[in-house]
Amino acid sequence: MLPGITFVYGFLGAFAVDFQAFYEEVNELTHIGIPHKYVRPGYWLIRLVHAVIGGSLALAWSQSYSEANPLLLVAVGGSSRVLILKFGQIVAGKFNKEV
């Protein structure tokens, strides 16, 4: 599979997770409108960075393993939020042990 297509699958997987969170939060509102955090450009910049990381992780996965079907790549992109969180906890744990 071409690297650009692989990246897009991962990007879309990460974007789908963010869109689902947006959809759920908007549906829980008691009034009509969009929550304040979704109006700020910084929020969308972070979501874009998250989706780029998801695409990059899918690309790394496809380069490392022989089997890289589209559904698997979307799942890797979608799980990027959890992978980033766990990596941050591991790094923070190492720094806490050194101090």
SVG drawing of the C-alpha trace seen along z (x, -y; Angstrom):
<svg xmlns="http://www.w3.org/2000/svg" viewBox="-32 -31 50 41">
<polyline fill="none" stroke="black" stroke-width="0.4" points="0.0,0.0 1.2,-3.5 2.6,-5.5 0.2,-8.4 -2.9,-6.2 -1.6,-4.5 -1.2,-7.9 -4.7,-8.9 -6.2,-5.8 -4.5,-6.5 -5.4,-10.2 -9.1,-9.3 -9.0,-6.9 -7.7,-9.5 -10.1,-12.1 -13.1,-9.7 -12.3,-9.4 -12.2,-13.2 -15.4,-13.6 -17.2,-11.0 -16.2,-12.9 -17.5,-16.2 -20.8,-14.5 -21.4,-13.0 -20.7,-16.3 -22.9,-18.4 -25.8,-15.9 -25.5,-16.1 -26.1,-19.9 -29.3,-21.2 -29.3,-24.3 -28.7,-24.8 -25.2,-25.8 -21.6,-24.6 -19.5,-24.3 -16.9,-27.1 -13.9,-24.8 -14.8,-23.9 -14.8,-27.5 -11.2,-28.2 -8.6,-27.7 -6.1,-26.2 -8.4,-23.2 -8.6,-22.4 -4.8,-22.8 -4.3,-20.2 -6.9,-17.9 -5.0,-18.3 -1.7,-17.4 -3.4,-14.4 -4.6,-13.2 -1.2,-13.7 0.3,-11.6 -2.3,-8.9 -1.4,-8.9 2.2,-8.7 1.7,-5.8 -0.3,-4.0 2.5,-4.6 5.1,-3.3 2.9,-0.2 2.7,0.5 6.4,0.3 7.1,2.6 4.5,5.3 3.7,7.2 -0.1,7.1 -1.5,3.7 -5.1,3.7 -7.2,0.5 -9.3,1.5 -6.2,2.2 -4.6,-1.1 -7.8,-3.0 -7.7,-1.2 -4.0,-2.1 -4.9,-5.8 -7.9,-5.7 -5.9,-4.3 -3.2,-7.0 -4.7,-9.0 -4.3,-6.0 -0.8,-5.3 0.3,-8.9 -1.2,-8.9 0.6,-5.6 3.9,-6.8 3.6,-10.0 2.9,-8.1 6.0,-5.9 8.2,-8.9 6.8,-10.7 7.4,-7.7 11.0,-7.5 11.6,-11.1 9.9,-10.7 12.2,-7.8 15.3,-9.7 14.4,-12.7"/>
</svg>
